[in-house]
Amino acid sequence: MALVGRVARAHGNRGQIIVNLETDFPETRFRPGAELFTMRAGAITAVAVTTVRFQNGRPVVGLAGIDTIESAEALAGLELRIPAEQLAALPSGAFYAHDLVGCRVETAAGLLVGVVDAVEGTVGANRLVVRAPAGEILIPLAATICTTIDVNAKRIVIDPPEGLLDLNA
Protein backbone atom coordinates (compact mmCIF):
# COMPACT_ATOMS: atom_id res chain seq x y z
CA MET A 1 0.00 0.00 0.00
CA ALA A 2 1.30 3.44 -0.91
CA LEU A 3 1.14 6.36 1.48
CA VAL A 4 -0.88 9.33 0.15
CA GLY A 5 -1.42 11.36 3.35
CA ARG A 6 -1.42 11.55 7.12
CA VAL A 7 -4.27 12.76 9.28
CA ALA A 8 -3.02 15.97 10.90
CA ARG A 9 -6.01 16.73 13.12
CA ALA A 10 -9.75 17.12 13.35
CA HIS A 11 -11.32 20.19 11.74
CA GLY A 12 -14.61 21.57 12.96
CA ASN A 13 -17.30 19.72 14.84
CA ARG A 14 -18.73 17.61 11.98
CA GLY A 15 -15.95 15.02 11.87
CA GLN A 16 -13.81 16.44 9.10
CA ILE A 17 -10.04 16.00 9.16
CA ILE A 18 -7.09 17.96 7.80
CA VAL A 19 -4.63 15.83 5.83
CA ASN A 20 -0.90 16.39 5.39
CA LEU A 21 -0.26 15.36 1.81
CA GLU A 22 2.16 12.63 0.74
CA THR A 23 1.06 12.65 -2.92
CA ASP A 24 1.55 14.80 -5.99
CA PHE A 25 -2.03 13.99 -7.05
CA PRO A 26 -4.25 15.35 -4.24
CA GLU A 27 -7.25 16.07 -6.48
CA THR A 28 -7.31 12.40 -7.56
CA ARG A 29 -6.62 10.82 -4.18
CA PHE A 30 -8.94 13.05 -2.14
CA ARG A 31 -12.14 13.34 -4.16
CA PRO A 32 -15.64 12.35 -3.11
CA GLY A 33 -16.05 8.61 -3.64
CA ALA A 34 -12.33 7.82 -3.38
CA GLU A 35 -11.43 4.84 -1.21
CA LEU A 36 -8.54 5.11 1.22
CA PHE A 37 -7.17 2.62 3.71
CA THR A 38 -5.97 2.98 7.30
CA MET A 39 -4.35 0.53 9.67
CA ARG A 40 -4.97 0.47 13.41
CA ALA A 41 -4.06 -2.33 15.78
CA GLY A 42 -3.01 -4.46 12.80
CA ALA A 43 -6.40 -4.20 11.07
CA ILE A 44 -6.70 -2.56 7.64
CA THR A 45 -9.90 -0.57 7.22
CA ALA A 46 -11.33 0.96 4.06
CA VAL A 47 -12.74 4.48 4.37
CA ALA A 48 -14.64 6.42 1.72
CA VAL A 49 -14.12 10.12 1.11
CA THR A 50 -17.48 11.91 1.27
CA THR A 51 -16.44 15.56 1.01
CA VAL A 52 -13.28 17.51 0.29
CA ARG A 53 -12.19 21.09 0.01
CA PHE A 54 -8.71 22.54 0.03
CA GLN A 55 -7.60 25.07 2.63
CA ASN A 56 -4.07 26.49 2.58
CA GLY A 57 -2.96 23.73 0.22
CA ARG A 58 -4.19 20.86 2.41
CA PRO A 59 -7.38 18.89 1.97
CA VAL A 60 -10.12 19.11 4.57
CA VAL A 61 -11.76 15.73 4.18
CA GLY A 62 -15.01 14.16 5.32
CA LEU A 63 -14.99 10.38 5.69
CA ALA A 64 -17.97 8.02 5.74
CA GLY A 65 -18.89 7.09 9.32
CA ILE A 66 -16.81 9.89 10.86
CA ASP A 67 -19.30 12.59 11.82
CA THR A 68 -18.23 13.94 15.22
CA ILE A 69 -15.18 15.82 16.37
CA GLU A 70 -14.42 13.00 18.80
CA SER A 71 -14.34 10.35 16.05
CA ALA A 72 -12.19 12.64 13.88
CA GLU A 73 -9.76 13.33 16.75
CA ALA A 74 -9.25 9.57 17.13
CA LEU A 75 -7.83 9.48 13.58
CA ALA A 76 -5.00 11.98 14.25
CA GLY A 77 -1.68 10.58 13.11
CA LEU A 78 -3.13 7.77 10.98
CA GLU A 79 -1.61 7.14 7.58
CA LEU A 80 -3.94 7.15 4.58
CA ARG A 81 -2.94 4.66 1.91
CA ILE A 82 -4.04 3.24 -1.44
CA PRO A 83 -3.12 -0.05 -3.15
CA ALA A 84 0.19 0.37 -5.01
CA GLU A 85 -1.41 -0.79 -8.27
CA GLN A 86 -3.58 2.36 -8.21
CA LEU A 87 -0.54 4.63 -8.46
CA ALA A 88 -0.22 6.64 -11.65
CA ALA A 89 2.61 5.77 -14.03
CA LEU A 90 5.41 8.30 -13.74
CA PRO A 91 7.53 9.70 -16.56
CA SER A 92 11.09 8.52 -17.00
CA GLY A 93 13.38 9.95 -14.32
CA ALA A 94 10.56 10.44 -11.79
CA PHE A 95 10.16 8.16 -8.77
CA TYR A 96 7.77 7.54 -5.93
CA ALA A 97 9.37 8.18 -2.54
CA HIS A 98 8.50 4.69 -1.31
CA ASP A 99 10.49 3.23 -4.23
CA LEU A 100 13.64 5.02 -3.04
CA VAL A 101 13.37 3.98 0.61
CA GLY A 102 15.64 0.99 1.22
CA CYS A 103 17.94 1.75 -1.72
CA ARG A 104 21.69 1.40 -1.16
CA VAL A 105 23.50 4.67 -1.79
CA GLU A 106 27.04 4.42 -3.10
CA THR A 107 29.60 6.53 -4.88
CA ALA A 108 30.66 5.90 -8.48
CA ALA A 109 33.82 4.31 -7.04
CA GLY A 110 31.64 1.74 -5.23
CA LEU A 111 32.00 3.19 -1.69
CA LEU A 112 28.85 2.36 0.29
CA VAL A 113 27.44 5.55 1.80
CA GLY A 114 24.37 4.06 3.47
CA VAL A 115 20.71 3.18 2.95
CA VAL A 116 17.82 5.54 2.22
CA ASP A 117 15.54 5.77 5.28
CA ALA A 118 13.20 8.45 3.95
CA VAL A 119 12.64 11.12 1.33
CA GLU A 120 11.93 14.61 2.66
CA GLY A 121 10.94 17.88 1.09
CA THR A 122 8.62 19.04 -1.63
CA VAL A 123 8.53 18.82 -5.41
CA GLY A 124 11.74 20.32 -6.74
CA ALA A 125 13.47 20.34 -3.35
CA ASN A 126 13.59 16.70 -2.26
CA ARG A 127 16.42 15.13 -0.32
CA LEU A 128 17.32 11.60 0.63
CA VAL A 129 17.69 10.83 4.32
CA VAL A 130 20.49 8.27 4.34
CA ARG A 131 21.39 6.12 7.34
CA ALA A 132 25.18 5.93 7.29
CA PRO A 133 27.69 4.47 9.77
CA ALA A 134 28.59 7.98 11.02
CA GLY A 135 24.95 9.06 11.31
CA GLU A 136 22.27 10.57 9.13
CA ILE A 137 23.29 12.27 5.88
CA LEU A 138 20.95 14.44 3.82
CA ILE A 139 21.62 14.16 0.10
CA PRO A 140 19.83 16.44 -2.37
CA LEU A 141 17.77 14.43 -4.84
CA ALA A 142 19.21 16.19 -7.87
CA ALA A 143 20.30 14.66 -11.19
CA THR A 144 23.74 16.24 -10.86
CA ILE A 145 24.29 14.42 -7.53
CA CYS A 146 22.17 11.27 -7.89
CA THR A 147 23.60 10.17 -11.23
CA THR A 148 22.02 6.69 -11.33
CA ILE A 149 18.78 5.58 -9.72
CA ASP A 150 17.82 1.96 -10.23
CA VAL A 151 14.77 1.19 -8.10
CA ASN A 152 14.62 -2.41 -9.34
CA ALA A 153 18.15 -3.06 -8.08
CA LYS A 154 17.50 -0.81 -5.02
CA ARG A 155 20.67 1.18 -5.85
CA ILE A 156 21.47 4.88 -6.12
CA VAL A 157 24.87 6.06 -7.32
CA ILE A 158 25.88 9.55 -6.25
CA ASP A 159 28.53 12.07 -7.28
CA PRO A 160 28.54 14.17 -4.13
CA PRO A 161 29.96 17.68 -4.04
CA GLU A 162 33.10 18.04 -1.99
CA GLY A 163 32.41 17.88 1.73
CA LEU A 164 28.83 16.55 1.53
CA LEU A 165 29.67 13.12 2.95
CA ASP A 166 31.95 14.63 5.60
CA LEU A 167 29.20 16.68 7.23
CA ASN A 168 28.48 13.95 9.80
CA ALA A 169 32.03 12.69 10.28
VENPE-V940628 format. One record per helix or strand. SS is the DSSP state (A for helix, B for strand). FROM is the first residue (numbers start at 1). TO is the last residue. If there is no record, write none. Layout:
# VENPE-V940628
ss=SS from=FROM to=TO
ss=SS from=FROM to=TO
This chain:
# VENPE-V940628
ss=B from=2 to=11
ss=B from=16 to=21
ss=A from=26 to=29
ss=B from=35 to=40
ss=B from=43 to=55
ss=B from=58 to=63
ss=A from=69 to=73
ss=B from=79 to=82
ss=A from=84 to=86
ss=A from=97 to=100
ss=B from=104 to=107
ss=B from=112 to=120
ss=B from=127 to=132
ss=B from=135 to=140
ss=B from=146 to=150
ss=B from=155 to=158
ss=A from=164 to=166
